[in-house]
Amino acid sequence: MWLITVLLVTVVFLLLVVIMDTAMKLALMITTLYNYDSKKLFIPAALTVALWTILLFGCYNSINSSLNNDAIDVLFAMIFDREVLAQYSGVLLRSLLSTFLIGTLLQSFTYYTVNINYQKITGTVRFSFKKIFRKLYKKIFKKDLSSSKNDALSEVQRGPKKLTFVRAIITSVISMLITVVLCYLLFMIGTLLSDNFMNIF
């Protein structure tokens, strides 16, 4: 059972990372006019999903404590009764709005990780291993391996376009709007499909 749970959580996490990766890529194209590679956005997207998981868990605990540990019952009741939604709208809006604002601000810091030059890191590691291998080869076989050192250094020096703090905040806001719209569209599509499925039977 635990294996199925782990696999399900992993699939959901990766799905959320893909959604966040897409929203982040579009937002960065708008704010920086630079098309970042999806591989470079995996770590920022994963950090963003982890950040929002923690924030939403804290938001749920806040709502739960405000509703005397009846958050699940109230949330389910809101689906079927709009009066319940109007009754507890203050508590929900206060918690959700504060979570959204804090999350959008903190998310801009996770976006800063796109400034990490992964190509430089991997290039440096590869160059170090090649250097060690050449020394060992020279020591064992008394021969020197020819290598394009300039090409290696030029590969190490290449990097993605830098993201400023102001643009990180703007990108965070735009990506949140894209994510909310995308999730809303997926929710509406799911609702429409479920209604059609129920009408069939």
Steps between C-alpha positions, in 0.01 A plus 500: 500500500783738588658440160178603320481809720860595423444449127178704508667785688794490258270512196301792644821683592647455151171610341503817709866557410413472129214750541721740696785451252269598213365805685851605598630460145220717358541763772877519448451539126272798571723672758849422366432430131723195547395144427636297790559130447248282687786307662622819669152564639455159666671595827322840531169331419561221754596755768189704419273195530664411834457860619130510411444159659636633829304825472173328412547258790548799730194668345293188562612486864412868539151447354458184704585676827268790413213256433562289814652206311202470264668631182438184295129488590456872427686480168286209384184680618596805293481293182129430553388805697594857397376637833781315676748663262362844582513423871867403506622716209685738736711225654573342164587825321728616783698174507509446123590860417783514755630165375484619139687825573769335713537215252531734202775696677692191616456340159707777345798374704459147367500648150843641577639149463471538120811717535699192601716406205459122502699476179789673674479260795483187285767641267730569795449148637562343158810714447635401844447129428668537160794678662540222757466234229767672285741513793446132577537409132821701472639343817418143394567508124751788496293671230301821499143508372414791269191694608322813394543693822359820357181324393459356849545840660261665258245229582544570869450874455169478313190554708132597494379856504497652851168566670475818708300519824235734355451275200490199733204654686323591174568150366363351822175698469457414131572131554251489787232652277583249225490212750167611648343540154640163388373321812160669465475389137595144595241508780230626263590234242485231769164631624361507146620146427358371827162665432488346153598163643226521764242598235585191300403278790 
